[in-house]
Structure formats: C-alpha cells, structure tokens
C-alpha cells in the first residue's frame, strides 16, 4: 500500500515538473526577457533601484537585488521603454529592442541628483509689471501694475525626472494666491471669472480653489518657476525667475493659446 502511495506521489510530481517545464519552454519561445545591472556612477557600487518596463501591451515593475541585478521575463517583443529610478538619483530612461526567445541586457549607472536650491514655504507679496498686454491691449484704462500675495504651505514633493531639469532634483510646493489681475488684463481676469466661464460651457466639477491654486518648482542653483492656475493650460500666469535671499525676480507670461500678455515680477517673502 505504501509503495503504491509513493508511486502515485512520484507520478504526480513528475507530471507537475513536466507541465511546468513545458510552460517555461513555451514562455521562452513566445516572449522576450530583459536583464540588467544598476550601479552608482560615482562609486561603481551596485544599487537597489526600481525598474519599470513598458513593452507592447504590458507594463512590468521590479526591483534590483543586493548586487544591483534584475531579470524580467515574459515580456512582449519590440521596442521597450525602460525606466530606472532610485531616490536621490537622476532617473534614467532607455529604449531596448526585445526579440522573442532572446535575452537582452542593459547596464545603467545612475548619477546623484543635485539638490534643489530652496524652500518657498511662507507668505510672499507679489508685484507684477505689464510690458505687453497681448489680447488685453485694446482694453480701455489698462494699468501697468498688479499686486497681491501667495502663500506656500509646508507640503512638498521631490522629483528626480523633470521636463526642464534632468540633472538635479526638483522640489514642488503648492500654495494659494490672492491676486486681482483684472485692472491690468481686463474683466476676464477678475476673481471668479474663470470658474464662471468654465461652468458656462458645462464643466461642473470646478470650484473657486481652481483660480487660487499655485504651484512652484525650485531647481538647483537659484532658478524658480511659479505657475498660477496650473490645472488649466490656457489660464493663469507662468513666472520664471531667480531667487536671492527673500526675493524672487524675473519674467511672467500669460498662459494663452496665442498672443498673451507678459511682463516682469518681484516676489518678497514677508512671513
């Protein structure tokens, strides 16, 4: 009886191994495999990093092991986008051409990211000077100045891959602004006008915070970008300046499909 049981178990195990081997053989014959190693560019030491792969119809994510290596089987063939990231380092992106039944490899050296220049938490006074009114040029009584304030909170996040600065960390902070641009740019820029216009064309999920939301990006060195109404591409202002102590000065541009206003700005920290 015991012999029969042992034989049955052995037979099941053999069938399981055979089935598993067939599945693995099928995967190897119908999919591609990507392997790689990730190191610190300065020291050459292996890094624990996150590896994201978009290949064909599928996305896959994995991490490197203790010696910086990774292996990702069962991928679709064709051009695959590979993104390797680790906190404190600049994210690297590669494109690898994968082929069915083949194992391809990548070797990546991550560079340490330069820290951003500054924190903007606190309240700032804003002074805007108009150089060109753009569409608002024909508005009677256009003033050359506008003033208000913006307050940034304590919340922040750090980015390691940014459209403008791919060599350093970028710190993003959110704030709330209080600026009436209508004396300078016309009635369409009075508080509440944007929300009213969006609701008039059927947008029901907007509220007054849309107009006051402000986003700041601090880069390494002394470069700062500030965007008023970041959720809407064609509304609000975009400020590009440099920080020195408790002041930021530079140029501002109206976010517009065409021919927007522009000028100069100064922000002074008051709190």
C-alpha positions in Angstrom: 0.0 0.0 0.0 2.8 2.4 1.0 4.6 1.6 -2.3 1.5 2.5 -4.3 1.1 5.8 -2.5 4.8 6.7 -3.0 4.5 5.7 -6.7 1.4 7.9 -7.1 3.1 10.9 -5.4 6.1 10.5 -7.6 4.0 10.3 -10.7 2.1 13.5 -9.8 5.4 15.3 -9.1 6.8 14.1 -12.4 3.7 15.3 -14.2 3.9 18.7 -12.4 7.5 19.2 -13.3 6.9 18.2 -16.9 4.0 20.6 -17.1 6.0 23.4 -15.5 8.9 22.8 -17.9 6.6 22.9 -20.9 5.1 26.2 -19.7 8.6 27.7 -19.3 9.6 26.4 -22.7 6.5 28.0 -24.2 7.2 31.3 -22.5 10.8 31.3 -23.7 9.6 30.5 -27.3 6.9 33.2 -27.4 8.2 36.1 -25.2 11.3 38.1 -24.6 13.5 38.5 -21.5 15.3 41.6 -20.2 18.1 41.5 -17.6 20.4 44.2 -16.3 22.5 45.7 -13.6 22.3 49.1 -11.9 25.3 50.9 -10.3 26.3 54.2 -8.7 28.1 56.2 -11.4 30.4 57.8 -8.9 31.4 54.7 -6.9 30.6 51.8 -9.2 28.8 50.0 -6.4 25.5 48.2 -7.1 22.3 50.0 -6.3 18.9 48.9 -5.1 16.7 50.5 -7.7 13.2 50.3 -9.2 12.9 49.1 -12.8 9.8 49.9 -14.8 9.3 48.4 -18.3 6.6 49.2 -20.8 6.8 46.5 -23.6 4.0 46.2 -26.1 0.7 45.7 -24.3 2.1 45.1 -20.9 3.8 47.1 -18.1 6.0 45.4 -15.6 7.9 46.7 -12.5 10.6 45.1 -10.4 13.5 45.9 -8.2 17.2 45.1 -8.3 18.7 42.5 -5.9 21.5 43.1 -3.4 24.1 43.1 -6.2 22.1 45.5 -8.4 20.8 42.9 -10.9 17.3 42.4 -12.2 15.6 39.9 -14.5 12.2 40.4 -16.2 11.0 37.5 -18.3 7.7 37.1 -20.2 7.8 40.4 -22.0 6.3 41.3 -25.4 8.8 41.7 -28.3 9.5 45.0 -29.9 10.7 48.4 -28.6 10.5 48.5 -24.8 10.8 51.7 -22.7 12.9 51.0 -19.6 12.9 53.5 -16.6 15.3 53.0 -13.7 14.9 55.1 -10.6 16.1 55.5 -7.0 15.5 58.3 -4.5 18.4 60.8 -4.6 19.5 59.8 -8.1 18.5 61.1 -11.6 16.0 58.7 -13.2 17.4 57.1 -16.4 15.4 56.0 -19.4 16.4 53.6 -22.1 14.8 52.1 -25.2 15.6 48.4 -25.8 14.6 46.3 -28.8 13.4 43.0 -27.5 13.0 39.8 -29.5 11.1 36.6 -28.9 13.2 33.8 -27.5 16.1 36.2 -26.8 17.5 37.7 -23.6 18.7 41.3 -23.8 20.7 43.2 -21.2 21.2 46.7 -20.1 23.8 48.2 -17.8 22.9 51.5 -16.1 24.9 53.9 -14.0 22.7 56.3 -12.0 24.0 59.8 -11.2 23.3 61.5 -7.9 20.8 64.4 -8.3 21.8 67.9 -7.4 19.6 69.1 -4.6 17.1 72.0 -5.3 18.0 75.5 -4.3 15.4 76.5 -1.7 12.1 76.1 0.1 9.4 78.7 -0.5 7.1 77.9 2.5 5.6 81.1 3.8 3.8 84.2 2.6 5.1 86.3 -0.3 4.0 89.7 -1.6 3.7 89.7 -5.4 4.2 92.8 -7.7 3.6 92.4 -11.4 4.6 95.0 -14.1 3.0 94.8 -17.5 5.3 95.1 -20.6 2.7 94.0 -23.2 -1.0 93.4 -22.7 -1.4 91.0 -25.6 -5.1 90.5 -26.1 -5.9 93.0 -23.4 -4.1 95.7 -25.3 -7.3 97.3 -26.5 -8.9 97.4 -23.1 -9.5 101.0 -22.0 -7.8 102.1 -18.9 -5.3 99.2 -18.7 -3.0 99.7 -15.7 0.7 98.8 -15.7 0.8 97.2 -12.3 -1.0 94.5 -10.3 -0.2 93.3 -6.8 -1.3 90.5 -4.4 0.1 87.7 -2.4 0.8 83.9 -2.5 1.3 81.6 0.4 3.1 78.2 0.2 2.4 75.6 2.8 4.8 73.0 4.3 3.9 70.2 2.0 6.3 69.4 -0.8 7.5 66.6 -3.1 10.8 66.0 -4.8 11.0 64.9 -8.4 14.0 63.2 -10.0 13.0 63.4 -13.6 11.7 66.7 -14.8 10.9 68.1 -18.3 13.3 71.1 -17.8 16.0 69.9 -15.4 17.2 66.3 -15.9 20.4 66.7 -13.9 19.0 67.5 -10.5 16.2 67.2 -8.0 13.2 69.5 -8.4 11.2 70.5 -5.4 7.5 71.1 -6.0 5.4 73.1 -3.5 1.7 74.0 -3.6 0.3 77.3 -2.5 -2.7 79.7 -2.6 -2.6 83.0 -4.4 -4.7 86.2 -4.0 -4.2 88.5 -7.0 -6.7 90.5 -9.0 -5.3 90.8 -12.5 -8.4 92.5 -14.0 -7.2 96.1 -13.6 -4.2 95.1 -15.7 -5.6 92.5 -18.1 -9.3 93.2 -18.2 -12.6 91.9 -16.8 -12.0 88.3 -17.8 -9.3 88.1 -15.2 -11.4 89.3 -12.2 -11.7 86.8 -9.3 -14.4 84.2 -10.1 -14.4 84.8 -13.9 -12.6 81.6 -14.8 -14.8 79.4 -12.8 -17.9 81.1 -14.2 -16.6 80.7 -17.8 -15.8 77.0 -17.3 -19.2 76.3 -15.7 -21.0 78.1 -18.6 -19.5 75.6 -21.0 -20.6 72.6 -18.9 -17.8 72.0 -16.5 -19.5 71.0 -13.3 -16.5 69.8 -11.2 -14.8 73.1 -10.7 -14.7 75.4 -7.6 -13.1 78.6 -6.5 -9.9 76.9 -5.5 -9.1 76.4 -9.2 -8.3 80.1 -9.6 -6.2 80.4 -6.4 -4.1 77.2 -6.7 -0.4 77.9 -7.2 2.5 75.5 -7.9 6.2 76.4 -7.5 9.2 74.4 -8.8 12.6 75.0 -7.3 15.7 73.8 -9.2 19.4 73.6 -8.3 21.3 76.9 -8.4 18.8 79.8 -8.0 16.1 79.0 -10.6 12.5 79.0 -9.6 9.3 78.6 -11.7 5.8 79.5 -10.4 2.5 78.7 -12.1 -0.8 80.3 -11.2 -3.8 78.0 -12.1 -1.6 75.0 -13.0 -4.7 72.8 -13.8 -5.6 74.8 -16.8 -3.2 75.2 -19.8 -4.7 78.5 -21.2 -5.5 80.3 -17.9 -3.4 82.0 -15.2 0.3 83.1 -15.3 3.7 81.4 -15.6 6.6 83.0 -13.7 10.3 82.2 -14.4 12.8 83.8 -12.1 15.8 83.6 -9.8 15.8 83.7 -6.0 18.2 85.8 -3.9 17.6 85.8 -0.2 14.0 86.5 0.5 13.1 87.8 -3.0 12.5 86.3 -6.4 12.6 88.4 -9.6 12.1 87.5 -13.3 9.6 87.4 -16.2 6.0 86.4 -16.2 3.9 85.3 -19.1 0.1 84.8 -19.6 -0.8 81.2 -20.3 -2.7 81.6 -23.6 -3.3 79.9 -26.9 -1.9 83.0 -28.7 -0.6 86.5 -28.1 -0.7 86.5 -24.3 0.4 89.4 -22.0 3.9 89.4 -20.4 6.0 91.5 -18.1 8.2 91.5 -15.0 7.6 90.4 -11.5 9.1 90.6 -8.0 8.1 88.3 -5.0 9.2 89.3 -1.5 8.9 87.0 1.5 7.0 88.6 4.3 6.4 85.7 6.7 
